[in-house]
Amino acid sequence: MKYYYRVMLGKGSVYAQECIAGNFVGTDFGINQDLANKLPDEWRAFNREFAPIFLKLHPDKTKVAAGLACGALWTVSKGIKKGDIVLCPDGEGHYHVGEVSGDYFYQSGGVLPHRRPVHWFSQTIGRTEMSEPLKMSTGSIGTVCNITGHNVEIESFISGVSVPKIISTDETVEDPSAFAMEKHLEDFLVKNWFQTNFAREYDIYQEEGESVGQQYPTDTGPIDILAISKDKKTLLVLELKRGRASDIVVGQTLRYMGYVQDELAEESQSVKGVIIALEDDQRIRRALAVSPNITFYRYQITFKLVKA
């Protein structure tokens, strides 16, 4: 199976042109050693070895930052396979598209020294041409994110054959039409965080003033929003469902909470969860009854016409 990734080429795409001209993608994170014999098949094994190294090199960083850095380093170096597709923004509103053509190599002294060779296609994708769900996915914070759920749309750009702009890729949503109508929910919540009830107690997780809590990667999929309490004692997992959500989302949220507890939380920190959806039902209420650390919220939308 072919997978699709958005890869940032340096902060703000500062190395995009060099990578495109040199036919590669890469990462750095201050790990200045050849990793050719240090890339296990499972990313958590890599993180166990290199997260402490990262934290030693960057003593001001947190486990959350170490997890992001090492996860991205492993994904670009090992997780992405030959034949997979990468989309890389150039900082000017376009995404360059390429196929990964070889295995990891280390370029000592070069920018983004942990590299993969790439065959770049002639087509670029304008951000304004993308569907809103693809825009949101490619706009996620972080060095690399999996956007395979949008493979049909991406292939349409590569082949030049158009597809519908509204696509539902979330199997846990029972009402795809509601998903389409509510595709802006996550983006809206992030942009309007300080107007929500959560903002009184929590902030979306940040590193160096940059939000890294949106679409935070885990071994069972990305967390929609990872937040932290203002007193730093609680990590909050928010799972958003654009429509009528199945009770499957409760188990999904618990898996994310377990990951945060095991991999990210300090010894003094607790973990809580929030599910936000258009509707609750008896199944979700039953599941939540035995999940006291998860709170459910319904959202409402107001649509009003105003005569000019």
Buried (B, 14 or more C-beta within 10 A) or exposed (E): EEBBBBBBBBEEBEBBBBBBEBBBBBBBBEBEEBBEEBBEEEBBEBBEEBBEBBBEBBEEBBBBBBBBBBBBBBBBBBBBEEEBBBBBBBBEEBBBBBBBBEBBBBBEEBBBBBBBBBEBBEEBBEBEBBBBBBBBBBBBBBBBBBBBBBBEBBBBBBEEEEBEEBBBBBEBBBBBEBBBBBBBBBBBBBEEBEEEEBBEEBBBBBBEEEBBBBBBBBBEEBBBBBBBBEEEEBBBBBBBBBBBBBBBBBEBBBBBBBBBBEBBBEEEBEBBBBBBBBBBEEEBEEBBEEBEBBBBBEBEEEEEEEEE
